[in-house]
Amino acid sequence: MSLYTPRLRAGCTLLLLIATAACGGRARGGPPGRGPEPAAAGANAPAAGQRRVPVQTDAVTLYRRLGLLAEGGETPFVGNLTFFAGRSTDSTLMVLTISLANRALRFSREGDRYRSGYRVGVEVKRGNDVVANVSSDETVRVIAFRETQRTDESVLFRRIMPLAPGTYDLRLTVKGDSVNNGSAIEATIGVPRLADGALSSPVAFFEATPRSTRDSLPRILATPRSTVVFGRDTLLPLYVEGYGNASSFPVRVQVRPEGTSSVLWTDSVSLTRQGNLFSGVINVPLQRLGVGVMVAHVNRVGGTDTLQAPIFVAFGDDLPVATYTEMLDYLRYYVSGPRLSAMRDAPPEARARLWAEFIRDSDPVPETAGHEGLRDYFGRMAQANLRFREEGGPGWLTDRGRVFVSLGTPDQILEPNINDLNQRGRTQIWEYRQHRLAVVFVDQTGFGRWRMTLQTETEFETTARRLMVQ
């Protein structure tokens, strides 16, 4: 059996809360993500927005497109459903795993620790009949305030439900303490019949112990986000089971960029017999994948059914979840046009090398583990989205957002006619003394739609191009 240990940072106190029908809490860690700001919990709490990285605007859509249960709202979460054979072909074990970030919860002091809680509700219906109904109150405790700020999969909830094969309606709600509504999602799910020759769901995991009998419950600590970090992690393990009485059970896996037929990596393994089933671990080498969103396609050799599992190779710690193309779009104010074009036009198998070269060339402090330049860039993007939104569009793409993301906070903002907020033709002047630049914005409508003047836009673009990674 191959055991995979989550990626941990030295010096961090780690918490992973697991709630199942048959096991209790354990401490583990996991990959990065992002939740909302928690309530301040002490005198040492950082200022609102400090070192924040933006949630990708459509991260929920991306997760859902890859088959995950994801929702934003007051208690954002990501979950997945996986299926394993029960004791007979008329019983399938559905494993629901939900991940939350500590930062998605609101913590309060409890003696020398911090405490928060959340409630999970799961309703499974077949037609008008409720076949499963779960309501569970969970508690999370951490020993330091910095732990309340964690953005990775620091909290996991798991529930195993035996169901007959068929189609069901599922409603999932997650509600943190001290919020009004929490978050909810509804989905129609198909529970497969796992007969001889069938495969279980392939599952990205933190820990997995192979089952020796179909009568037992799966002992798998899954990672719903299926996320690893480029340059930090080396493998992503997938656990899979096969069923039947054959003498062997060969399995083939292919990893492709999402939405393409290009194969980045492929391998075949023979699952090991464990009692009355087969099981095994497929270790996917990340250096062969590049960065962005991929899909692992797993099938029994000679079989017709193919199962899929998403793989998210994050571009770095504290960077938003994105496809390769989306990440390059985000970097339009950080990287020169020719270099972005070269990265965008590269074939999938070259992306890992190009991204590694970009990180090497652009890291302002290569001696540290993180990339301070990208961290600050995405921090400015987050602030721009909060401060400069216009007409429902993202703030970082407005004229003021564009200047803020590229150059940072101006040394001084002048607004000569500030007394009349509804006046057409109001102006703002942003001064950047280091660059000897003054950017003039005009609100021609009086409704807060600020545009750079043509002259200062030319001067700004000259300055911004000089600062870009070439």
Order of alpha helices (4+ residues) and beta strands (2+ residues): alpha-beta-beta-beta-beta-beta-beta-alpha-beta-beta-beta-beta-beta-beta-beta-beta-beta-beta-beta-beta-alpha-alpha-alpha-alpha-alpha-beta-beta-beta-beta-alpha
